[in-house]
Amino acid sequence: MPHSFPVRVYYEDTDLAGIVYYANYLKFIERARSEWVRSLGVDQARLRAEEGIVFAVRRVEADYLKPARFDDELSVSTAVAGVTGARIVLDQTVTRAGERLFQAQVTLVCLTEAGAAVRLPAELRGKLAPALH
């Protein structure tokens, strides 16, 4: 089941045309990913402090389908598309009243704080396995 995160469009999110500035969709999906990880019971600060592991975005493939505007109520859904040893691939979609506005596939990698690739902790892989869609 995809995780859902609500977002309200504020004036600061828009451009001169009154629509959401394209880069702000990346902020919206970042917030949704953080809340998705939290909903899995993963404490990213603890993971970094105790195991020296962090997540980084390796790749984003995005499609801008329709504009969102000031004061729109949006929903960002996050679903697991795939998991490998050190990667998580997510499908993220931004909708307004069920209408798809933006979609992205995001690849996250698991790294040491020094930037070297490292396998996902077994506990985290176990939490992700049931989420595969």
N, C-alpha and C positions, 0 to 999 in steps of 0.2 A: 504494500500500500504506500503510495507516495506521501511524503511529508508535505504539509501545506503551511505557508507562512504569509500572513497578511502584510501589505504595504500600502500606505496612503501616499499619493503624489503631492508633494509640497511645491510651492512656488520656486524654491531653490533647485528643484529637480528639473525645471523646464528651461527651454531656450527662448530666443526672441519670438519664435513662432508659437509659443505657448504649449509645445509638446515636450515630452520627456527627452532630454538630451541623451544621445545614444549611449554614452559611457556610463550613465547612471543605471542602466539595466545591469551592468556588471556589478555595481554596488548592491543592487537589490538581490541578485542571485548569491552574492557573497554572504550577505546577512542570512539568507535562507539556508545556505550550507552550514553556517555556524550554528544555527538553531537546530538543524537536522542532526549534526554531530552531537549536540547537547542532548537531544531527544533520545539518542542511542545510549546515553549514560556515559559518554566519553568526556572526560575532563582534559581538554587540550593543554591547559596550563600544567596539570599534574604530569601528563605524558611528556611534556618538554622538560620539566624539572627533574622527574624521576628516571626517565628512560632516554632523554636527549633526542626525542623524536618530534618532528614537526611535519606539517603538510604544506605542499606548495602546488600551485596551479602550473601544470606543464603545458596544457593546451586548452583552448576554447574555440569551438566552432559555433558561431552564432548566426541566427536569422532574425531580422527585424521585419515583422509581418504587418503590423498596424500600429499607429501611434497611440500612446497613452497621454492624457492631458491632466492639467492641474486639477487637484481634488479627486481624481479617480481613486477608487478602492480596487486594488490589485491583489492577486494571490499568486505566490510563487510556489510551484510544486517541485519537489526534488525526489528523484527515484534512482535507484542503483541500476545501472545498465551492465556493469561488469566489474569484476574484482580479479586482480592477478596478485602475484607475490608482493609487489611494492606499489601497485596502482589501484586507484578506484576511478571508475568512469561513471559519471552521473548525467542523467537527462534532467534538465531544468526548463520549466515553462512558466511564463508570466501570462496570466489571463485577467480579463475584466469581465465579470458576470458570465464566465464560461467561454468567452471569446478569446482565442489565442492571439497574443500580441507579439510575443518574443519567445524564441526557443534556443536553447544552447546545449551542446554536449561538452562537458567539462572533464578533463583528465587531471586527477590529483596524484601526486607522487608522495611517497613517504621518504623523508630525508633525515639524516643526522643534522645537528645544528651546524656542522661544518659543511653541509651541502652534499654529502655522499648518499646515494640511494641505499635504502635499508628495507628489509621486509616488513610488511604490516605485522604488528603484534598479533599473536594467535587469538587473544581475547577479542580484538577488534574484528578480525576475519570472521570469528564466530558470530558476532553481532550483525555483520553485513550479509552473511550467507542467506538468512531468511528474507532479507530485503530485496534480493535479486528479482527483477520482473521480466 
